[in-house]
Amino acid sequence: MNNYTSAFARVASLALALSLLAAPLSLPAVDGTLTIVTSYPKDTTGTFKKAFEKKYPNVKVEMLKKKTTAGIKYLQETAGSNTSDMFWASAPDAFEVLKGDDLLAKYQVKVKGIPEKVGAFPINDPDGYYKGFAASGYGIMWNTRYLKAKKLPAPAEWVDLKKPVYHGHVGMSAPSRSGTTHLTVETLLQGEGWEKGWAEWKAMAGNFKTVTERSFGVPDGVNSGQFGVGIVIDFFGLSSKASGFPVEYVYPTVTTLVPANIALVKNGPNPEAAGAFIEYLLSTEGQELLLDPKIRRLPVNPETYAKAPAGFPNPFKDSSIGSAVKFDLGLSKGRYNVINSLFDVMITYRLDDLRDTTKAIQDAEAAMAGKSNAQAADLIAQAKALVNEVPVDEATASKKEFNAIFKKKRKKATTKVTGRQAEVEQEWDAMVKANYAKAKSLAEKAKSML
């Protein structure tokens, strides 16, 4: 072997050795189609799809858009011949439902640097079935121009939205239509207790202009000035502000902070690509992508906040965010269906009645101001008590067999519901309708006495 040949052989050997050393550090060889069932808006899904496909050019990501509740039902119905790889949504109780149905697969995350908790809540499922990639809080957004034009004060707490000044200026979606709205409703119920919590929701809902068809409809309505105030998950408010809309957002004291999650669906056709997607979400690049003005979610990696814009919420430094409510995931999961049906019966499909009754009570209280009339005061108190009455107690609402009754999700009031669910909801509705009507009459009588 001459010197030239010998030198060439040494270079070749060195190149081979270096390539072998580098191989374990390279990206996993993933390809094919990755199907993700998700409730997230296009700004989020489109941004991550583009970035992931750039990193993994042999993978085509398909986002199957469904509301959280519809996504759960879809995965349940297609379990026998599953074609979905992942479930990607904000509500941890939705993942608990799928986990309980044995529809998720365990996954061990390789990325380091993610803490065990955000606030008081575990970031990942202790059993390994779903992973937190961002934190979510729930609160209030408002259009600053709208409030200025209407001479309305900026809200800071849930209790503010009960004030007569906000009548007809507030929007929200229904928990049966949105997993994040469900968490918002459940958070206040856990923070204030069953009876007081529902009283708070009905007092706020009495000021609603609308209950939107989708959760996205709330920030859209506030951004465009259709109504001034919206009850939303934090990233709706934060992303609207970052995108240049004249809005602000606040976390009320009585709120919680829980992880937004992602999981592998059991028997998914492309588990390799699904695993790679989770790793990407939790990587430095993926976490920083959450700060995109169109997304604006709270990363679960504390180091990412060094790249956040000024004033961006940091739950790892500001312990006041979501600290008032220690969210009980088991409690939420156990009464999930009942909460949705109760809200629809008492608020969504009785909104006109509730709004009119609330206005009558507000007018009576305004007439009562500065006056002393025991009989009128008693009538107003009776009216409020009738509105606040809940047709089922907390213990019953948490019973597994009772929750099992409520299988049908109503998209509108006229949606056909059958069986025991129809019977129970009709009983509830009859009570609620009668209570609202009597409460309105009592409030009007009280006002006439002043």
C-alpha positions in Angstrom: 0.0 0.0 0.0 1.6 3.3 -1.1 1.5 6.5 1.1 -1.4 8.0 -0.9 -3.5 4.9 -0.5 -2.7 4.6 3.2 -3.6 8.2 3.8 -6.9 7.8 1.9 -7.7 4.7 4.0 -7.0 6.6 7.2 -9.3 9.5 6.2 -12.0 7.1 5.1 -11.8 5.2 8.4 -11.9 8.5 10.4 -15.0 9.6 8.4 -16.7 6.3 9.1 -15.9 6.5 12.8 -17.2 10.1 13.0 -20.4 9.2 11.2 -21.0 6.3 13.6 -20.5 8.6 16.6 -22.9 11.2 15.1 -25.6 8.7 14.3 -27.2 8.4 17.8 -27.5 12.3 17.9 -29.3 12.6 14.6 -33.1 13.0 14.2 -35.1 9.7 14.3 -36.0 8.4 10.9 -39.7 9.1 10.9 -41.9 9.4 7.8 -45.5 8.9 6.7 -48.6 10.7 7.8 -49.2 11.9 11.4 -52.9 12.4 12.2 -53.6 14.7 15.2 -57.1 15.1 16.6 -57.1 18.7 18.0 -59.3 21.5 19.3 -56.7 24.2 18.7 -57.2 27.1 16.3 -55.4 27.3 13.0 -52.9 29.8 14.2 -51.5 27.2 16.6 -51.9 24.1 14.6 -50.7 25.7 11.3 -47.6 27.2 13.0 -46.5 23.9 14.6 -47.4 21.8 11.5 -45.2 24.0 9.3 -42.2 24.0 11.7 -42.4 20.2 12.4 -42.7 19.3 8.7 -39.7 21.5 8.0 -37.7 19.6 10.6 -39.1 16.2 9.4 -39.6 16.6 5.7 -40.7 13.0 5.2 -43.7 13.5 7.5 -47.1 14.9 6.5 -49.1 16.3 9.4 -52.9 16.2 9.2 -54.8 18.2 11.8 -58.2 16.8 12.4 -60.1 19.7 13.9 -62.8 18.9 16.5 -64.1 20.5 19.6 -62.7 18.8 22.7 -65.9 16.9 23.5 -66.4 16.0 19.8 -62.8 14.8 19.7 -63.4 12.5 22.7 -66.5 11.0 21.1 -64.7 10.6 17.8 -61.8 8.6 19.4 -64.3 6.5 21.3 -66.3 5.7 18.2 -63.3 4.9 16.0 -61.4 2.9 18.6 -62.0 -0.4 16.9 -60.3 0.7 13.7 -58.3 3.7 14.9 -56.6 5.9 12.3 -55.5 8.7 14.7 -52.1 9.1 16.1 -52.5 11.9 18.7 -55.0 13.9 20.8 -54.0 17.5 21.4 -56.1 19.8 23.6 -56.1 22.0 26.7 -58.4 20.2 29.1 -56.7 17.6 31.3 -60.1 16.1 32.3 -60.7 15.2 28.7 -57.5 13.2 28.7 -58.6 11.5 31.9 -61.8 10.4 30.1 -59.8 8.9 27.2 -57.3 7.4 29.7 -60.2 5.8 31.6 -61.5 4.3 28.4 -58.1 2.8 27.7 -57.7 4.8 24.5 -54.3 6.4 25.2 -50.8 4.9 24.9 -47.9 5.6 27.4 -44.9 7.6 26.3 -41.6 8.3 28.0 -40.4 11.8 27.2 -36.7 12.2 26.4 -36.4 16.0 26.7 -34.9 17.3 29.9 -35.6 20.5 31.9 -39.3 20.2 32.4 -40.4 20.6 36.1 -42.8 18.3 37.7 -45.4 21.0 38.4 -46.7 24.3 37.2 -48.3 26.1 40.1 -49.8 23.3 42.2 -50.7 21.0 39.3 -48.5 18.1 37.9 -47.4 18.9 34.3 -47.5 15.3 33.2 -49.9 12.5 33.9 -48.3 10.5 36.8 -49.2 7.3 34.9 -47.4 8.4 31.8 -50.4 8.6 29.3 -50.4 12.3 28.5 -47.9 15.2 28.7 -48.2 18.9 29.4 -46.6 21.1 26.8 -48.0 24.5 28.0 -49.8 26.0 31.0 -53.3 27.4 30.8 -55.1 29.9 33.0 -58.7 31.2 32.7 -59.9 34.7 33.0 -61.3 37.8 31.4 -60.4 39.8 28.2 -61.9 43.1 27.1 -61.8 45.5 24.3 -60.3 48.8 25.6 -62.0 50.9 22.8 -65.3 49.4 23.4 -65.2 50.0 27.2 -64.1 53.6 26.6 -66.9 54.2 24.2 -69.5 52.7 26.5 -67.9 54.3 29.6 -67.4 50.9 31.2 -64.8 50.1 33.9 -62.2 47.5 33.2 -63.0 44.2 35.1 -60.5 42.6 37.4 -62.5 39.8 39.2 -65.4 37.5 38.3 -67.6 39.4 40.7 -67.2 42.5 38.6 -69.1 40.8 35.7 -72.2 40.6 37.9 -72.5 44.4 38.0 -75.5 45.9 36.2 -73.1 48.1 34.2 -72.0 45.1 32.2 -75.5 44.0 31.2 -75.5 43.0 27.5 -71.8 43.5 27.1 -70.3 40.0 28.0 -69.8 36.9 25.8 -68.8 33.3 26.6 -69.0 29.9 25.0 -70.8 26.9 26.6 -68.8 24.1 28.4 -70.6 21.5 26.3 -69.0 23.1 23.2 -65.6 23.8 24.6 -63.2 21.9 26.8 -61.5 25.1 28.0 -64.8 26.7 28.8 -65.7 23.6 30.8 -62.5 24.0 32.8 -63.4 27.7 33.4 -66.8 26.7 34.7 -65.5 23.9 36.8 -62.7 26.1 38.3 -65.2 28.6 39.7 -67.4 25.8 41.1 -64.4 24.4 42.8 -63.2 27.7 44.0 -66.5 29.0 45.4 -68.4 25.8 46.1 -71.3 24.2 44.3 -74.2 26.5 45.3 -72.2 29.8 45.4 -70.3 28.9 42.2 -73.5 28.3 40.2 -75.0 31.5 41.7 -71.9 33.4 40.4 -72.2 31.9 37.0 -75.9 32.7 36.7 -75.3 36.3 37.9 -72.6 36.8 35.3 -74.6 35.0 32.6 -77.5 37.3 33.2 -75.3 40.0 31.7 -74.4 38.0 28.7 -75.0 39.3 25.2 -74.4 35.8 23.7 -73.2 32.3 24.3 -71.1 31.6 21.2 -71.1 28.5 19.1 -67.4 27.9 19.5 -64.8 29.1 22.0 -63.0 31.0 19.2 -66.2 33.1 18.9 -65.5 34.8 22.2 -62.1 36.4 21.3 -63.4 37.1 17.8 -66.4 39.0 19.3 -64.3 41.0 21.7 -61.6 41.8 19.0 -64.3 43.0 16.6 -66.3 44.9 19.2 -69.4 42.8 18.9 -69.3 42.8 22.7 -66.9 44.3 25.1 -65.9 41.6 27.5 -65.2 37.9 27.1 -64.6 34.9 29.4 -61.7 33.0 27.9 -58.7 30.8 28.3 -55.6 33.0 28.6 -54.0 32.5 25.2 -57.0 33.9 23.5 -56.5 37.2 25.3 -52.7 37.2 25.2 -52.5 36.4 21.5 -55.2 38.9 20.5 -53.2 41.6 22.3 -49.9 40.5 20.7 -51.6 40.6 17.3 -52.4 44.3 17.7 -56.1 44.2 18.8 -57.0 46.8 21.4 -57.5 44.3 24.2 -56.3 43.5 27.7 -56.5 40.3 29.7 -56.6 39.6 33.5 -56.4 36.4 35.7 -59.1 36.8 38.4 -58.0 35.7 41.9 -60.3 32.7 41.8 -58.8 30.8 38.9 -56.4 27.9 38.4 -53.5 27.0 36.2 -53.4 23.6 34.6 -51.3 22.1 31.7 -52.5 21.9 28.1 -51.7 18.4 27.0 -50.9 16.0 24.2 -51.0 12.2 24.1 -50.5 9.2 21.8 -53.7 7.5 20.8 -53.6 3.7 21.5 -52.9 1.6 18.4 -52.1 4.7 16.3 -50.7 4.0 12.9 -47.5 6.1 13.3 -46.2 6.1 16.9 -42.7 7.0 15.8 -43.8 10.3 14.3 -46.1 10.9 17.2 -43.2 10.5 19.6 -41.1 12.9 17.6 -43.9 15.5 17.7 -44.1 15.4 21.5 -40.3 15.7 21.7 -40.5 18.7 19.3 -43.2 20.4 21.4 -41.0 20.1 24.5 -37.8 21.0 22.8 -36.2 24.5 23.1 -37.4 25.3 19.6 -41.0 24.1 20.2 -41.3 25.8 23.6 -40.1 29.1 22.1 -42.7 28.7 19.3 -45.4 29.1 22.0 -44.3 32.7 22.3 -45.3 33.4 18.7 -47.7 36.4 18.8 -50.4 34.3 17.1 -50.1 31.6 19.8 -49.0 33.2 23.1 -49.2 30.2 25.4 -47.3 29.7 28.7 -44.4 27.3 28.2 -43.7 24.6 30.7 -39.9 25.0 30.4 -39.0 27.8 32.8 -35.9 28.7 30.7 -38.1 29.7 27.8 -39.4 32.8 29.6 -36.0 34.5 29.1 -37.1 34.9 25.5 -40.6 36.1 26.4 -41.7 39.7 25.7 -41.9 42.3 28.5 -44.9 41.8 30.8 -45.6 38.2 29.6 -47.0 36.1 32.5 -44.5 33.8 34.1 -46.2 31.2 36.5 -42.8 30.0 37.6 -42.0 33.4 39.1 -45.5 34.8 39.8 -47.0 32.4 42.2 -50.3 34.4 42.3 -51.4 33.1 38.9 -53.8 30.3 39.5 -52.8 29.7 43.1 -56.3 30.3 44.7 -57.8 27.1 43.3 -56.1 23.7 43.8 -57.9 22.1 40.8 -59.2 18.6 41.6 -59.0 16.6 38.4 -60.9 13.6 39.8 -63.8 15.7 40.9 -64.0 17.5 37.5 -63.8 14.2 35.6 -66.5 12.6 37.8 -69.2 15.2 37.1 -68.1 16.3 33.6 -71.3 15.5 31.8 -73.6 16.9 34.5 -71.8 20.2 34.5 -72.3 20.6 30.7 -76.0 19.7 30.8 -76.7 21.9 33.8 -75.0 24.9 32.2 -77.0 24.4 29.0 -80.3 23.9 30.8 -79.9 26.8 33.2 -78.0 29.3 30.9 -77.3 28.4 27.3 -80.9 27.6 26.3 -82.6 29.8 28.8 -80.4 32.9 28.2 -83.2 35.2 27.2 -85.2 34.3 30.3 -82.2 34.6 32.6 -81.2 37.9 31.0 -84.7 39.4 31.4 -84.9 38.2 35.0 -81.5 39.5 35.9 -82.4 42.9 34.4 -85.6 43.0 36.4 -83.7 42.3 39.6 -81.0 44.9 38.8 -83.8 47.5 38.1 -85.4 46.7 41.4 -82.2 47.0 43.3 -81.5 50.3 41.6 -84.9 51.6 42.7 -84.2 50.3 46.2 -80.9 52.2 46.5 -81.1 54.7 49.4 -84.5 53.6 50.4 -85.9 51.5 53.2 -88.7 49.1 52.3 -88.5 45.7 54.1 -91.2 44.1 51.9 -89.6 45.1 48.7 -86.2 44.0 50.0 -87.7 40.6 50.9 -89.2 40.2 47.4 -85.8 41.0 45.8 -84.1 38.4 48.1 -86.8 35.8 47.1 -86.2 36.6 43.4 -82.4 36.0 43.8 -82.9 32.8 45.7 -85.2 31.4 42.9 -82.6 32.3 40.2 -79.8 30.7 42.3 -81.6 27.4 42.8 -79.8 24.5 41.3 -81.9 21.5 40.3 -79.4 18.9 41.5 -77.1 18.8 44.5 -73.4 18.3 44.4 -73.3 14.8 45.8 -75.8 13.5 43.1 -73.9 15.4 40.4 -70.7 13.4 41.2 -72.3 10.0 41.1 -70.9 7.9 38.2 -74.2 6.3 37.4 -75.9 9.8 37.2 -73.2 11.2 34.9 -73.7 8.2 32.6 -77.2 9.4 31.9 -76.0 12.4 30.0 -74.6 10.9 26.7 -76.0 13.4 24.2 -74.2 16.7 23.6 -76.8 19.3 22.4 -75.6 21.6 19.7 -78.8 23.6 20.0 -81.9 23.7 22.1 -83.9 21.7 19.5 -81.3 18.8 19.4 -83.2 15.5 19.9 -82.4 14.0 23.3 -84.0 10.7 24.3 -84.2 8.3 27.3 -83.4 9.2 30.9 -81.3 12.2 29.9 -84.3 13.8 28.2 -86.5 13.1 31.2 -84.0 14.7 33.7 -83.2 17.7 31.5 -87.0 18.3 31.0 -87.5 18.2 34.8 -84.6 20.6 35.2 -85.8 22.9 32.5 -89.4 23.1 33.9 -88.0 24.1 37.3 -85.6 26.6 35.9 -88.2 28.2 33.6 -90.8 28.5 36.4 -88.2 29.9 38.8 -87.0 32.6 36.4 -90.5 33.6 35.6 -91.5 33.9 39.2 -88.3 35.7 40.1 -88.9 38.2 37.4 -92.5 38.8 38.6 -91.3 39.3 42.2 -88.6 41.7 41.1 -91.1 43.7 39.1 -93.5 43.8 42.0 -90.7 45.0 44.3 -89.8 47.8 41.9 -93.4 48.9 41.7 -93.4 49.4 45.5 -90.5 51.8 45.4 
